Amino acid sequence: MPCLVRHITAEETAAVIEAARRRLPAMRTVETMRALVTMIDHTSLSVTDSDESVRDFTRSMLEACRPAGVMPASVCVSPIFVESVGVELGDEPVAICSVAGGFPTGQTFPEVKMLECAMAMENGADELDIVADLGALGEGRYDEASSEIRLIKEEAGDDVVLKTIIETGSQEDLDDIYTAAIVALEGGTDFVKSSTGKNCGGVTPEAAAALCMAVADYNAHCGTRAGVKVAGGVSSADDALLYAAIAETVFGENVTPDMFRIGSSSLLGAVLKEIGVNPEI
């Protein structure tokens, strides 16, 4: 069993969300919007992506962000495009994030997952987003699910940020979200991510609250500083503010990119408009 087990009620998550909504008026500032930009994993994961389109995607991001003087946390792409992103970024302080390990299902051989992660890192990936073994989680084979994450984290090392997706939409209830997050954290992941955005719907405020509770409890129990990444359907500045407010409500402090991320293909443009930039991205 995971080291922490907890029953989370709908009333608890509702209280967190309500408290987060009360924070929103004070958060709607240019300063907060600029901070939100730095927490975005600007993402392109289309089946029609190409070397040229990913290069254009990266260049457009740079052209949009330079006038604002603020950059997203990362550009997130498929493994085959990691090197192309690196060429376009040059010396810009933006991480290269690669989905890997059989994304978006994770349903492949462990050896293939390891090799894909290794190849992404060899090509320059600073961060990896993988999918947990959801089948093992669903059947209660927690050690198996955790061990696979641990192997990838050991391969990645401390210099590469590992984010593990638990597909909150595939979990039956809030307790299962909590348990899946704890299992991923026991495997050594640096972030627990809500969703791929490809399989089971995106994140919801209730799922985000449960996810943040699990990470906060684990950090307090183990003395770690793991983070949360929300993804799937987060496209407006209002959405982003609410999820950041949920994280701040649970963590009890202002969130930063090392503890909170938002994965989205369209959010960056929406937030830049809020700070007075009208980007064509």
N, C-alpha and C positions, 0 to 999 in steps of 0.2 A: 504493500500500500504506500501511497505518497506520504511524505513526512508530515504534511498538514492536510487535514480533512475538515471541511466546514460546510454547514448548511446555510445557504444564502436565500433569503426570502425575497419575494417580489416587493414587499414593503421596504426592505433595506435598499434595494436598487432605486426604487421610486424616491426615497428620501435623498439619496445621493444626487439623483438627477434634478430634483427640485432645488436642492442647495446649489447645484451648479448653475441652474437657470438664474438664481438670484445674483450670481456673480457676474452675469453677462453684461449688464449696463456699464459696470466699472471697467470691464475688459475691452470694450469697444473703443479703442484708441489706436492712433497710428503706431505708437510704440509697440502695442500688443500685436498688431498686424505684421509689423516688421519681424517680430519674434516668431510669429507663426510661419513666415516664409522659411526661416532657418530650421524648421521642424518637418518640412515637407520632403518626402522621397518622390521626386518628380518622375513619373512612371510612364513607360511605353512598353506594353506587352501585347501588342496586336499580332494576330497571325499573319498580317500583311506587312509587318515590319521588314525593312531591308537595311543594308548598310547605309544607303543614301538617306533613307527616311530617318534613321536614328541619328545620323550626323546632323541633318536639318533640325531635328527635334532638340538636340543639344545646343546647336548654334542659336536657335530661336530663344531658348531659355537664357543663354548668356546675354543676348542682345536685349531681352526684356528686363533682366535683373540688374545689369550694370548701371543704368540710370538711377535705380533705387538704392544702389550701394549695399545690396543684401542678396545672399545666395541661398538656395535650398540646401538641405542636408546632403542630398545625393541625387544622382540620376540613376534610375532603376530600370534595367533592361534584361533581355534574355542573354544567356552566357555567350552566345556567338557574337554579340555586339559590344562586349565589354571593351575590347581594344579600340574600337571605333570611337566610343565615348571618351576614352582616355586621350586620344589624339585631339579631339575637339576641345576638351577641357584644358589641356595644357597644364599651367601652374595654378589654375583657379582652385580655391579652397572648397571644392565640392567632391564628396566621396563618390566612388563608382560602386553601385549596388547591383548584384546579379541575383536573379532568381536561379535556383539550382536544385539538384537532388531530385529530378523527376517532376519538377513543377509543371502543372498545377495540382496533380493528384498525389505525387510521391509514390505511385504504385510501380516501382521498378526494383531491380536488384540492389541491395546495399552497396555492392561493389561499383555499380553504375553511378549511384548517388555520390559516392566518395570521389570517383574519377571526374564526374562533372564539376563538383565543387573545386577539386584540385586544379582543373583546367581553367575554370573561371578565375581563380586566384592567380594562376600563372600568367594569365592575360591582363591582370591588373585590378581585379575586383578587390575593393576594400571592405565590402560588406556582402553577406550572403543571406538570402531569404529562402528558407526551405520549408517543406510541409512535413509536419509530424506524421508518424504512422497512425493514421486515424482508425484503421482496422484494429490495430493492437489496442489503442485507447478504448475503442468501443467495446472490446471484449475483455477489458480489465487486465490486459497484459502490459502493465505499466512499466515493469523493469525492461521489457523488450523495447518499448517506445522510447524510454529514457536513454537506454544504452546506445541506440542508433544515433540520437542527437549528440551524445557524448563523444562518439567516434568522430563525427564530423567536426565538433568543436575542437577536439584534440588535433585534428588535421589542420584546422584553420589557425589555431594558436590565438594568443591574446591580442595580436595586432589586427585581426579581422573580426568585425562585428557580425555575430550570428543572430538572425531573427528567425524564430520558429513559428509557423502558422498552425493554429489549432482548429481553424474553420468553426468559429463559434456558431454559425448557422447549422452545422451538422450535429452539434451537441444537443442532447434531449432537454436539458434544463440548466439553470444557473449553477447548480452544484457540479454538473459535468464540465461546464466551462472552467470553473474554479479548479477542479481536479486536473483537467488537461493542462492548464497553465502551470500548476505545480509540478507535474511530471516533466514538462519541457524545461522548467527551471532547474530541476534536479539533474537534467542532462547537461546543464552548463550553458544554456542559451543566454545571450545578452539581452534579448528582447523577446517577448511573447507577442505575436502578431495575430490579429483577429481573423483575417480572411484573405483568400487569394483574389476574391472578386470574380472568380471564374466558375465556382462550383455550387455553393450553397447560399448564395445571397451575400450581402455585405454586412458590415458591422451595424449594430443598433445601440442606442444609448444604454439599454439594459445590459447587453453583452459587454460593452465597454466598462461599465461600472463593476461587473463581476470580475472581469479581467484585471482591472486596476486593483481590486481588493486582493486578489490572489498574489499579485506581484508585490504589493505593499506588505502583505503578511509574510511572504517569503523573505523579502529584504530585511524585515524586522527580526525574523527568526534566525536568519543565517548571516546577517551582517553584510549582505551583498547590496549592489545598486543596479539591479536589472531594470529594464524599461518596458514600455507598452507601445505597440504600433497598431493603430486602427487603419482599416482599409476597406474598400468596397462601398462605393456610393457616396463618398465624402467629396462633394464637388463645389460647395458654396462656402463663403466666409462664415456664414451663420453656423453651418454644420461644424466647421473646424473649431470655431470658438466654443461651441457646446462640448465637443469632445475634449478640448484642452481644459475647459472648466471642470469636467468630470474628473479628469486626471488630477487636477490641482486640489479638488475637494477631497479625493481619496488619499493622495500623497501628502497633503497638508503643506505644500510649498509650491511656488511657481515652477512650472515645468520647463525643462531645457532639452535641447536635442539629444543629450546623452541619456534621457529617461523617457522621452515621449516623441513619437513620430506619427505622421499621417501619410499614407501612401495614396497617391491619386494622379491621374493623368490630366485633370482639368482644374484642380484647386489652385495651382500657382497663379494662373492668370486672374482668377477671381479675387485672390488676396492682394495681388499687386494693384488691381483697380481700386481697392479700398485705401491704399496708401498713395493714390494719385498718379499711378502709372497705368497707361492704357496699352497693354502689350498685345502683340499679334502672335499669340501662342495658342 
